[in-house]
Amino acid sequence: MTQSVTTHATVVRVPFRERFKTPEWLSGYLFISPWIVGFLVFTLGPFIASLYISFTEWDFVKAPEFIGADNYVKLVNDPLFWQSLKVTTVYALGRVPLGIAVGLAAALLLNQKVRFVGLWRVIYYMPVVLPPVAVSLLWMWVYNPDYGILNGMLWTVFGIRGPAWLQNEFWVLPSLMMMAVWGMLGKNMIVYLSGLQSIAPEMYEAADIDGANVWRKFFNITLPMMTPIIFFNLIMGLMDSFKLFTQAYVMTGGGPRYASLFYVYYLYQHAFQRFHMGYASAMAWVFFLILMLFTVLVFRSSKLWVYYESTLGKGK
């Protein structure tokens, strides 16, 4: 007996909304599209454009003229380029270690059980939230040789007649270093405090049982445990020091006799005062390579002196 079998295909009806639903991957890209557009327009685009402009001569008015590596050759033969590099490097090498030491000392002090400790922390942190221009104007008054509070205190307390801090070739850089250390003290201190409070009290208790004094506990427990925080502040301090601009622009104008001619300020002069955009772009790329070199050296050296608890027992 022949049996006829009829097969019916199963038809699944997809709801109207599901048919036109945006795929999940497309939704993700749409959500981050503002960041992608901003990155392409304001970061990657200018980054590539500046590389091309560094090989041209361009004054904003005429079309860029390709001149090869002439701008880089001019840099090597420009004494003010070397002066700006020297000023910035000396400033960074003086300001960063000083900022690390003072910030750590303040954090150790405010990590003790003292009265109004919260108020003191707020006072120390206040300079961080002040605008750089306002801070510069304030310190111009402090450093004024005629009626500044610093020279007034030196004369009243010690009988010393202070120098013209910002008009003296020798004192202008130490003056700017001292101002920077004051300005960044609160920021560094907060980071150090978080590191200090993460150290297990049992480590100090064990050291007390062994009879360790304050200095031994500091050098054998506190300082090694704080090296990741010191490393972080070292990187941030180097970046801030090499990018210094506002203080040079507002307080010194690069003087006296180019003693405070910082690299970024000299770059700004070529770009927006003399309209040498090609030369300024070449300076920017040299600056980028120098910063990258410093950062790589610091990261490589960190293996020798930064202690991470997570590496304990892994033979690293």
Buried (B, 14 or more C-beta within 10 A) or exposed (E): EEEEEEEEEEEEEEEEEEEEEEEEEEEEEEEEEEEEEEEEEEEEEEEEEBBEBBBBBBEEEEEBEEBEEBBBEBBEEBEEBEBBBEBBBEBBEBBBEBBBEBBBEBBBEBBEEEEEEEEBBEEBBEBBEEEBEEBBEEBBEBBBBEEBEBBBEBEEEEEEEBBBBBBBEEBBBBBBBBBBBBBBBBBBBBBBBEBBEEBEEEBBEEBEEEEBEEEEBEEBBBEBBBBBBBBBBBBBBBBBBBBBBBBBBBBBEBBBEBBBBBBBBBBBBBBEEEEBBBBBBBBBBBBEEBBEEBEEEEEEEBEEEBBEEEEEEEEE
